[in-house]
Amino acid sequence: DAKTTQPTSMDCAEGRAANLPCNHSTISGNEYVYWYRQIHSQGPQYIIHGLKNNETNEMASLIITEDRKSSTLILPHATLRDTAVYYCIVRFYTGTASKLTFGTGTRLQVTL
Amino acid sequence: DAGITQSPRYKITETGRQVTLMCHQTWSHSYMFWYRQDLGHGLRLIYYSAAADITDKGEVPDGYVVSRSKTENFPLTLESATRSQTSVYFCASSESSTGRLYGYTFGSGTRLTVV
């Protein structure tokens, strides 16, 4: 799996958009970008994933650059409950056994 | 209720004891995974399984044993617990790949302390 690089921590004011960057410069054509988050003491929670196109769901938007070497997770209106560690993961689709490799993520602190 | 359930939620055991952490999922997902989480290391994959009776090692398998006799269960056994295995353990499951990958669903975790 391609390695990802994320900032260690970020702050965001409540109500503002939180933009979390991720670099994955060694990504290959078949590798998807996944985002998870982990709120304190809980299991990681799936947020969104994409291959080439930008994606949006009820939780967030994922913007992937044209060369696919980086991406940004956007939480459009951050709330205090979005305070968590956010993991960017690149996963190769093999059609058989697959696994996710988590890095240390970005700790997002949403403040009043 | 449908979902993925881990038990026990908390466990304290002594060094050298055998302990089994349970994981049960109700979706009939093919893939199941065990991760451990320690401060400074993030989540590390211990073992995973692509289907019943198919298991494989992850990043940190030493000292652990898994089995998958039924699709819905994926127990993790520490054969002789050591203090270095004190950690929070997360189980996860995922649908079979049918052309598009889906996210993993994680359990609530088991906090294991080895004294």
Contacts between the chains, C-beta under 8 A, distances in Angstrom:
chain1	res1	chain2	res2	distance
A	32	B	101	5.8
A	34	B	103	6.8
A	36	B	103	7.4
A	36	B	104	7.8
A	41	B	109	7.6
A	42	B	108	6.6
A	42	B	109	7.4
A	43	B	90	5.1
A	43	B	92	7.5
A	43	B	106	3.2
A	43	B	107	5.5
A	43	B	108	5.6
A	43	B	109	5.5
A	44	B	43	7.0
A	44	B	90	7.2
A	44	B	92	7.8
A	44	B	104	7.6
A	44	B	106	5.0
A	45	B	106	7.2
A	46	B	102	8.0
A	46	B	103	2.9
A	46	B	104	6.3
A	46	B	105	7.0
A	47	B	103	7.9
A	49	B	101	6.9
A	49	B	103	6.5
A	87	B	42	7.7
A	87	B	43	7.8
A	91	B	101	6.8
A	93	B	97	6.8
A	93	B	101	5.6
A	95	B	97	5.7
A	96	B	50	6.0
A	96	B	97	7.8
A	97	B	31	7.1
A	97	B	48	6.6
A	97	B	49	8.0
A	97	B	50	3.8
A	97	B	54	7.4
A	97	B	56	6.2
A	98	B	31	6.7
A	98	B	94	7.4
A	98	B	97	6.9
A	98	B	101	7.1
A	99	B	33	6.6
A	99	B	45	5.7
A	99	B	48	5.2
A	99	B	58	6.5
A	100	B	33	7.7
A	100	B	45	7.5
A	100	B	104	6.3
A	101	B	45	6.8
A	101	B	59	7.5
A	102	B	35	7.4
A	102	B	42	5.1
A	102	B	43	3.9
A	102	B	44	7.6
A	103	B	42	6.0
A	104	B	40	7.9
A	104	B	41	7.8
A	104	B	42	4.4
A	105	B	42	6.6
